[in-house]
Amino acid sequence: MADLSTSERLTPLDLLMPPTYIRVLLTFRTTDSITPIFGNLNDALDRVSETVPWLSGHVFATPTATEQAPGLEIRYHSAPGRMLVDKGTIDVSYEALSAEGLLFDMIPDNVWPTPPMIDQELFLKGAPVFGASFFRFEDGQGVGLCVSMHHSAVDATGFADIVRLWAQHTAGLAPSYTIRDSDRGARLLDILQPDLKKIASTTTDSLFASHPEYSKIPPAFPTEFPSCTCKHFKLSVAHLNTYKERLQGYVSGTMSTNALVCALIWSAITRARMQRSPALVHESSRLAMAVNGRRRLGVEFSPPENPYLGNTILYSLARLSASDLDSRVGSLESFAKICDAIGQSQSPTKIDSSHIAEVYSLVERAEDYRSIFVGWDLFSSRDLTITSWADLDFYAMEFGKGLGRPEFTRVASSAADGVGIILPRKGASAGTGEVVEIMIMLRSDDMSVLAEDAVWKDFSP
């Protein structure tokens, strides 16, 4: 680990991310010779690392001898080595897996360049910012590209921007943007400075009171963890659009597909949980959703020609009673109430630059950033977290000769209770209508009920 002479300090918003890797699988249908494809990907990745030099680095803990509060920084070489690893051929057929939807867990773990979590040993020795691996399927009909990035270094939008840049270089296209500002901390602080000055005299306790999505109290771990599973679902865009039209006049403002999908997920999961635990009817449920703060900071913060790659993730938090969530879509008024709760929790008037500055200040003031926890319940089978990748256009990324565009984009899952990921939108396939693909992580017994929920199934293609 010698010659890590250059460093970049991570921001307070970066520090809020969990110690995980964002991991994405891209697969391509191809029968072309593999050697030039692999070489071209590697050469293109070299050019990306010239633009984003910290991509080849490692994330280390601070402080230094002159600092008190813990933090994180990326340290990297001035001349990085090649970063794409060839994992050879896996003993499964691309044709067979693609016919089954090529789900994430169909790919063996050993093809991944990084683990899913950053354990204490990796944290102490410095976790790589980036990892990428390449593999072939045994039938010679396709290849896979596994990409991992440290979540404290990038969020999903930053991840997509880096992969898009890689695709453009691989295809021999002129990059559509450059990364001109390497000091993420200065860039973020500059845009937040006016709002930070306004809250300089606000107490930390007041900031926590204004942000129930964060807590000073660590989560209460259960004495035992139930069996959990992950399942892949599809919802028909045509059915969703029809229902959006029916909801107009009942919802406040414009109805988004994202709000409708999240309302369906939230209500269906709550119904499944209530079937197992009827006492839930007397409680409330919170829906936490990741919000991209770039647009909330203004177009000048992350313009298309010079995107910001670091974390600008904020969390919206909607709360409703379980009885309100036990809604059937036939009741337009009651279902609109769920959609409105989601829309209001994410409103640009609620999560704006002032909101982001307050979250930034919460972390900056903390003696240890690891003493800030999420404010919803991770283990009670009551609350829910949803992240949307729908607008990240992986399927439009053109990798050029031998690869073309990805046929499947899959995001890593884990054994968890109450997590949803809306996958990147693909568009309509030949002979089928467009669908929204969703991964749900839930208790195994609740998942069995969810899969048979009549309302949920009604939106299936």
Secondary structure by P-SEA (a helix, b strand, c coil): cccccbbbbbcccccccccccbbbbbbbbccccaaaaaaaaaaaaaaaaaacccccbbbbbcccccccccbbbbbbbccccccccccccccccaaaaaaacccccccccccccccccccaaaaaaccccbbbbbbbcccccbbbbbbbbccccccaaaaaaaaaaaaaaaaccccccccccccaaaaaaaaaaaaaaaaccccaaaaaaaccccccccccccccccccbbbbbbbbaaaaaaaaaaacccccccccaaaaaaaaaaaaaaaaaaaaccccccbbbbbbbbbbccccccccccccccccccccbbbbbbbbccccccccccaaaaaaaaaaaaaaaaccccccaaaaaaaaaaaaaccccccccccccccccccbbbbbcccccccccccccccccccbbbbbbccccbbbbbcccccccccccbbbbbbbbccaaaaaaaaacaaaaaacc
